[in-house]
Amino acid sequence: MTDPTEAANRIHELFSSALLANDHEPENLSGVHAIFGLTGAGKTTMIGKLATQLVAAARGESLTIISFADHKLGAWNQMQLICSGLGIQCFRCSDRQMLETIVRELPDDECILIDTPGLNLDQTYQDIQAAVPDALMHLLVNAEISRSSCEKLLNSDLDWDSINIAEM
């Protein structure tokens, strides 16, 4: 296909018939949610959009964003800018023990979004699961992901609570 609109419509048709649609509104998020995906998939952008919706629904006071083990240049600065602009708190964790401590100190009604690095997904998944056993693990893939990358992510031993597709 050469027309981007036609391609986007076709992708939507293919996925919508094969996947379960989420009927939950983002404004109703609660608990701990870790967002995984390859570098450049849009994890930080997705967290920023979810945070914006939660703030618009007057839930900013009960929202915390955590940047976990992401040593990519500029990643922490980007997260700080997003949180500062929305007036929400954010933390940077370099390891599992620090994550466990921060989550334990937050109120039970807190909605926590965890931004993860795009590398070492297996280890990051295990660290988060060990620190926060009840965290929901969400995979984010770009609609333009290669077949081999997609198969690698989906054929791993990781158990995803949802798979989200970012726009092209």
Buried (B, 14 or more C-beta within 10 A) or exposed (E): EEEEEEBBEEBEEEEEEEEEEEEEEBBEBEEBBBBBBBEEBBBBBBBBEBBBBBBEEEBBEBBBBBBBBBEEEEBBEBBBEBBEEBEBBBBBBEEBEBBBEBBEEBEEEBBBBBBBBBEEBEEBBEBBBEBBEEBBBBBBBBEEBEEEEBEEBEEEEBEBEBBBBBEE
